[in-house]
Amino acid sequence: MNPKAHHINFRQLSIVAAVCSLICLTGAVALAEDTVDRLDRELKELRQKINLMVSVPVGTIMAYGGDLNDGKVKDNLISQGWLPCNGAPYSSDDKNGYMELYRVIGTAFGGDKDKGTFNVPDLRGRFVRGTDSGTGMDPDAKSRTAGVPGGNVGDNVGSIQEDAFQGHFHTTNAWVGNDGTRAGIGRHITAVGGGASVGAATNDNIHGEPKLSKETRPKNVSVHWIIKARSENPNSPEIKK
């Protein structure tokens, strides 16, 4: 064998091997980049599926035990996509990130469509009640009013009712003496010329009964009401992008 020819063949073989190695390396890098992109897409899809499975629907109202008078607690709540139900107004455009909430509740709790504003519910000091939806469980549903201008009325989400006391009657058996004998709890009947005058009834600490309150209410505990304003955590990488 010609040593010179052998040397040339070896050089050519070395070059071919180097080129092959470069091609393989380039292909591996391309494959790696493709794999990373694919895994990134799959990860995003998985996150979206998880969000759909575990997320709370936008517009959901929940009781919250945190102290919203504490700025840090309030900021942390907002960072998780929630807002206090304090009647505050917001813009309905997408710049502040609350377009999702507007699309769900609109101006049911107040707002001005012409000015592009809407209000979150104002549930401070209030109980919540399900809409009647034609069941008759709320006999005064048609007379419900708007809490603030622009809000819903009647049997619709966002309408309000002021406190009321259902009409009712009491009967009592009593006898009346000419000496003005009292009869009944918190009520007195006095004979006047063969007739009788009835005094006003009260339960203001009469015979150990509780004093009058400024409202009729059940036993209760105070919480803050909050509303879901975003479908995802605004601090997540997807939102930040």
C-alpha positions in Angstrom: 0.0 0.0 0.0 1.2 3.5 -0.9 1.9 5.2 2.4 1.1 8.5 0.9 -2.3 7.3 -0.4 -2.9 5.8 3.0 -2.2 9.1 4.7 -4.6 10.9 2.3 -7.3 8.4 3.0 -6.8 8.7 6.7 -7.1 12.5 6.5 -10.3 12.3 4.4 -11.7 9.8 6.9 -10.9 12.1 9.8 -12.6 15.0 8.0 -15.7 12.9 7.3 -15.8 11.7 10.9 -15.5 15.3 12.2 -18.3 16.4 9.9 -20.5 13.6 11.0 -19.8 14.4 14.6 -20.7 18.0 14.0 -23.9 17.0 12.2 -24.8 14.7 15.1 -24.0 17.4 17.7 -26.1 20.0 15.8 -28.9 17.6 15.5 -28.8 16.8 19.2 -28.9 20.5 20.0 -31.8 21.0 17.7 -33.5 17.9 19.2 -32.9 19.2 22.7 -34.4 22.6 21.8 -37.4 21.0 20.3 -37.8 18.8 23.3 -37.6 21.8 25.6 -40.2 23.7 23.6 -42.5 20.7 23.6 -42.1 20.1 27.3 -42.8 23.8 27.9 -46.0 23.7 25.9 -47.1 20.5 27.7 -46.3 22.1 31.1 -48.4 25.2 30.2 -51.3 23.0 29.1 -51.0 21.0 32.3 -51.1 24.2 34.4 -54.2 25.3 32.5 -55.9 22.0 33.2 -55.0 22.2 36.9 -56.3 25.8 37.1 -59.6 24.6 35.6 -59.9 21.8 38.0 -59.0 23.6 41.2 -59.7 27.3 40.5 -62.7 29.1 41.9 -65.0 30.6 39.3 -64.7 34.4 38.8 -67.5 36.1 40.6 -67.7 33.7 43.5 -68.4 35.3 46.8 -66.9 33.8 49.9 -66.5 34.5 53.6 -63.0 35.5 54.6 -61.5 35.5 58.1 -58.5 37.7 57.4 -58.2 41.2 58.8 -58.6 43.5 55.7 -57.8 46.5 57.8 -54.3 45.2 57.7 -52.7 46.5 54.5 -50.4 43.5 54.1 -53.3 41.1 54.4 -55.3 43.0 51.9 -52.5 43.3 49.4 -51.9 39.5 49.7 -55.5 38.8 49.1 -55.5 41.0 46.0 -52.4 39.3 44.8 -54.2 36.0 44.8 -56.9 37.4 42.5 -59.6 38.4 45.1 -61.2 41.7 46.0 -63.0 42.9 49.2 -66.8 43.2 48.8 -66.7 46.9 49.9 -68.7 48.4 47.0 -65.5 49.9 45.4 -65.7 51.0 41.7 -63.4 49.6 39.1 -62.8 50.3 35.4 -64.4 47.7 33.1 -61.5 47.8 30.6 -58.7 45.3 30.6 -55.9 47.6 31.9 -56.5 46.8 35.5 -57.0 43.1 35.0 -60.6 42.9 36.1 -62.3 42.5 32.7 -63.1 38.9 33.7 -65.1 40.0 36.7 -66.9 42.7 34.7 -67.9 40.1 32.1 -69.5 38.0 34.9 -71.2 40.6 37.1 -71.5 43.6 34.8 -73.2 46.4 36.7 -75.4 44.2 38.8 -74.0 45.8 41.9 -73.8 49.3 40.5 -71.8 51.2 38.0 -72.1 53.2 34.8 -71.8 51.3 31.5 -71.4 54.6 29.6 -68.4 55.6 31.7 -67.0 52.0 31.6 -67.2 51.5 35.4 -68.6 48.8 37.6 -68.9 48.2 41.4 -68.0 45.1 43.4 -70.8 44.1 45.9 -71.0 46.1 49.1 -71.7 43.4 51.7 -70.4 45.2 54.7 -72.8 44.5 57.6 -75.2 42.5 55.3 -76.4 39.0 55.0 -76.6 37.4 51.6 -79.7 35.7 50.2 -80.3 33.5 47.2 -82.4 35.0 44.4 -86.0 33.9 44.5 -86.0 32.8 40.8 -89.8 32.6 40.8 -90.1 30.2 43.7 -92.1 32.6 46.0 -89.7 32.0 48.9 -89.0 35.8 48.8 -92.6 37.2 48.5 -91.2 40.7 48.2 -88.7 39.9 45.5 -90.3 42.3 42.9 -89.9 45.2 45.2 -86.2 44.8 45.7 -84.2 47.9 44.9 -80.7 48.8 43.7 -78.1 49.3 46.4 -76.3 52.0 44.4 -77.2 53.8 41.1 -77.0 51.5 38.1 -77.5 48.3 40.1 -80.1 45.6 39.5 -83.6 45.8 41.0 -86.3 43.2 41.4 -85.6 39.4 41.5 -82.0 39.8 40.2 -78.5 39.4 41.6 -77.3 42.6 43.3 -80.7 43.9 44.4 -81.2 44.7 48.0 -83.9 44.7 50.7 -84.0 46.9 53.8 -84.8 45.3 57.1 -88.4 44.5 57.8 -90.6 42.8 60.4 -93.3 40.4 59.1 -96.8 41.5 60.0 -98.4 39.4 62.8 -101.0 39.5 65.5 -101.2 38.6 69.2 -104.2 37.9 71.3 -104.4 37.9 75.1 -106.9 37.2 77.8 -107.2 39.9 80.4 -109.7 41.3 82.8 -110.1 44.9 83.6 -110.9 46.4 86.9 -112.0 50.0 87.7 -108.7 50.4 89.6 -106.7 50.3 86.4 -105.4 46.8 87.0 -102.6 45.8 84.5 -103.0 42.8 82.4 -100.5 41.2 80.0 -96.7 41.6 79.7 -95.6 45.1 78.7 -99.2 46.2 78.2 -101.7 47.8 80.5 -105.5 48.2 80.1 -107.2 50.9 82.1 -111.0 51.2 82.5 -112.2 54.7 81.5 -115.9 55.3 81.9 -116.9 51.8 81.2 -114.5 51.5 78.2 -110.8 50.8 78.1 -107.6 52.4 76.8 -104.7 50.2 75.7 -101.1 51.4 76.4 -98.2 50.8 74.1 -96.6 47.4 74.3 -92.8 47.1 74.9 -90.3 44.5 75.8 -87.8 47.0 77.1 -86.5 45.0 80.0 -90.0 44.3 81.3 -90.0 41.2 83.6 -86.4 40.4 82.6 -86.9 40.4 78.9 -84.1 41.7 76.7 -83.9 45.3 75.8 -85.0 46.5 72.4 -82.4 46.5 69.6 -82.1 48.7 66.5 -82.6 45.6 64.3 -84.1 42.1 64.3 -81.3 39.6 63.8 -80.2 36.0 64.5 -77.0 35.2 66.4 -74.1 35.9 64.1 -70.3 36.3 63.7 -68.5 39.0 61.7 -66.4 38.1 58.6 -65.3 39.9 55.5 -67.0 39.0 52.2 -64.6 38.7 49.2 -65.2 38.1 45.5 -63.0 36.2 43.0 -61.9 38.8 40.4 -59.3 36.8 38.3 -59.3 33.2 37.1 -55.5 32.9 37.7 -53.0 34.1 40.1 -51.7 37.4 38.7 -48.2 36.6 40.0 -47.9 33.5 37.9 -45.3 33.4 35.1 -48.0 33.2 32.5 -49.7 36.4 33.7 -46.4 38.3 34.1 -45.5 37.6 30.5 
